[in-house]
Structure formats: structure tokens, C-alpha cells
Amino acid sequence: MRIIRKRNKPVYEERFVVVNKDGQVFSGLKGGYPEYLDDWSQAKPLFINNTEMLLREHGTELIKESEL
């Protein structure tokens, strides 16, 4: 997603990877439920406004995609 600021310079929103308490990363939904995998290369980066439901689970946290 891109946000336009003054002088028409695009500013890109940061994306995040959701990690659960077992150190697994969110890879998408399977059967309507979050799926977490040990394979970090399968992580699905999300914008901050798309992480609200996943963060309701106890022990989940966010890591910036740029820090991976």
C-alpha cells in the first residue's frame, strides 16, 4: 500500500510478520483459522491494520519485515 505525501513523494507503509509464542510465523488462513509454520520463508507480511485479530491471541507479537 502506498501513501502520497506532500510533493508527491510516495511513502510506503511498514509491513510486519506475526510470530506466535512457539516461534512460528503466520503464513495465512487455512479453513478460516490462522496457520503458523516453523518455516520463516513462508511468512506472510501484513500491514499493521491487518494484524488486529492475530494479536488477540495470547503470546503473539510483531516483527518488522525489514528486520528479518
HELIX and SHEET records of a PDB file:
HELIX    1   1 LYS A    6  ASN A    8  5                                   3    
HELIX    2   2 TRP A   40  GLN A   42  5                                   3    
HELIX    3   3 ILE A   48  ASN A   50  5                                   3    
HELIX    4   4 GLU A   52  LEU A   55  1                                   4    
HELIX    5   5 GLU A   65  GLU A   67  5                                   3    
SHEET    1   A 2 ARG A   2  ILE A   4  0                                        
SHEET    2   A 2 PRO A  10  TYR A  12 -1                                        
SHEET    1   B 3 LEU A  46  PHE A  47  0                                        
SHEET    2   B 3 ARG A  15  VAL A  19 -1                                        
SHEET    3   B 3 GLU A  61  LYS A  64 -1                                        
SHEET    1   C 2 VAL A  25  LYS A  30  0                                        
SHEET    2   C 2 TYR A  33  LEU A  37 -1                                        
END                                                                             
